[in-house]
Amino acid sequence: MSRSLALQQMSSGRHRQTNVVPLRPETDVVIRCEDNIEFMRSLDPESMKLIVTSPPYNMGKAYERRSSLESYIAEQAATISEAVRLLHPKGSICWQVGNYVEDGEVFPLDIILYQLFKNHELKLRNRIVWTFGHGLHCQRRFSGRHETILWFTKSDNYTFNLDPVRVPSKYPYKKHFKGPNKGQISSNPLGKNPSDVWEIPNVKANHVEKTDHPCQFPVELVERLVLALTNKGDCVLDPYLGVGSSSIAALLHRRKAYGCDISQNYTNTALSRIDMLQTGQLKTRPMNKPIYQPPVWDE
Ligand SMILES: C[S@@+](CC[C@H](N)C(=O)[O-])C[C@H]1O[C@@H](n2cnc3c(N)ncnc32)[C@H](O)[C@@H]1O
């Protein structure tokens, strides 16, 4: 199927995700129930093309122990330092975070953590805004409906594949109105750059990917990063793996998946999701599926 046909199908809603992924478990997947510093120390330097993760936000969720902001930052610094050691020279780190909130005051974690990456001379390529429709309804500030992904590279010579992540153009039949190409279609037939603002539903109760983890990644969010920032056969690591959403995104696109989580419960769920992926039983929300718009009722 040509890519333009695939894009047309995506936009018309006929695109389907089959999710039957033949795996060689002994070489394609390494998942451990372990503290991430221990796990990362066991891996080879410069072996990971993409390190993508969502760390705890120090908000006292079921999976975290709330500590002072200073000790939280020190823990993050240690994990980031080990991640940089593992990062391939052409590789990327994507750190997805929201806010830490104390006594009603909001501390944006991307601003706080940015310097930890700069201490290793990484270069920021995008600060991606991930926006979604559902969350807490705040009473004394505007309800938060976005988080961010800091995308850093180790060098200026980094992998970036735009074509696999293009999205349908708004005006695909727009033409050049002057110059030597006058009358010819001006937009790229493969679609447009998805920009640095991504509207992707977060995983709440009705989401097809929902497990018992309170804060899982939507797989499609990580798929876009995997496709753009790695090639087939590359290694993708998530040091705060949760229920394995980033591993699923990697395996769906024939990359190798590495990850760890301190919770046995979550790593068990991650492994059983990967088993389901092999047999075609795992449902994921397809990339670029249009956001559901409720019907408009007349009064
Ligand atoms: C925000 S969640 C990540 C969820 C994940 N993105 C997913 O899609 O399931 C953070 C995870 O980090 C894990 N965690 C916290 N401290 C850890 C540590 N020191 N080493 C490994 N995992 C840790 C928690 O158990 C939790 O599952």
The ligand as an SDF file (V2000), in Angstrom:
LIG
                    3D

 27 29  0  0  0  0  0  0  0  0999 V2000
    4.6530    7.5580   35.5690 C   0  0  0  0  0  0  0  0  0  0  0  0
    4.9030    5.8500   35.8220 S   0  0  0  0  0  0  0  0  0  0  0  0
    5.3700    5.2920   34.2230 C   0  0  0  0  0  0  0  0  0  0  0  0
    4.2540    4.6240   33.4980 C   0  0  0  0  0  0  0  0  0  0  0  0
    4.6380    4.1120   32.1080 C   0  0  0  0  0  0  0  0  0  0  0  0
    4.9880    5.2070   31.2300 N   0  0  0  0  0  0  0  0  0  0  0  0
    3.5310    3.2620   31.4810 C   0  0  0  0  0  0  0  0  0  0  0  0
    3.1070    3.5460   30.3530 O   0  0  0  0  0  0  0  0  0  0  0  0
    3.0670    2.3400   32.1430 O   0  0  0  0  0  0  0  0  0  0  0  0
    6.3870    5.7660   36.7310 C   0  0  0  0  0  0  0  0  0  0  0  0
    6.8230    4.3530   37.0830 C   0  0  0  0  0  0  0  0  0  0  0  0
    8.1190    4.4010   37.6680 O   0  0  0  0  0  0  0  0  0  0  0  0
    8.2420    3.3090   38.5730 C   0  0  0  0  0  0  0  0  0  0  0  0
    9.4160    3.6240   39.4250 N   0  0  0  0  0  0  0  0  0  0  0  0
    9.5010    4.5370   40.4170 C   0  0  0  0  0  0  0  0  0  0  0  0
   10.7640    4.5800   40.9190 N   0  0  0  0  0  0  0  0  0  0  0  0
   11.4890    3.6800   40.2000 C   0  0  0  0  0  0  0  0  0  0  0  0
   12.8520    3.2710   40.2110 C   0  0  0  0  0  0  0  0  0  0  0  0
   13.7300    3.8030   41.0920 N   0  0  0  0  0  0  0  0  0  0  0  0
   13.2760    2.3480   39.3370 N   0  0  0  0  0  0  0  0  0  0  0  0
   12.3870    1.7890   38.4500 C   0  0  0  0  0  0  0  0  0  0  0  0
   11.0790    2.1350   38.3950 N   0  0  0  0  0  0  0  0  0  0  0  0
   10.6350    3.0750   39.2520 C   0  0  0  0  0  0  0  0  0  0  0  0
    6.8830    3.2590   39.2510 C   0  0  0  0  0  0  0  0  0  0  0  0
    6.6210    1.9800   39.8000 O   0  0  0  0  0  0  0  0  0  0  0  0
    5.9400    3.6450   38.0920 C   0  0  0  0  0  0  0  0  0  0  0  0
    5.3610    2.5090   37.4860 O   0  0  0  0  0  0  0  0  0  0  0  0
  1  2  1  0
  2  3  1  0
  2 10  1  0
  3  4  1  0
  4  5  1  0
  5  6  1  0
  5  7  1  0
  7  8  2  0
  7  9  1  0
 10 11  1  0
 11 12  1  0
 11 26  1  0
 12 13  1  0
 13 14  1  0
 13 24  1  0
 14 15  1  0
 14 23  1  0
 15 16  2  0
 16 17  1  0
 17 18  1  0
 17 23  2  0
 18 19  1  0
 18 20  2  0
 20 21  1  0
 21 22  2  0
 22 23  1  0
 24 25  1  0
 24 26  1  0
 26 27  1  0
M  CHG  2   2   1   9  -1
M  END
$$$$
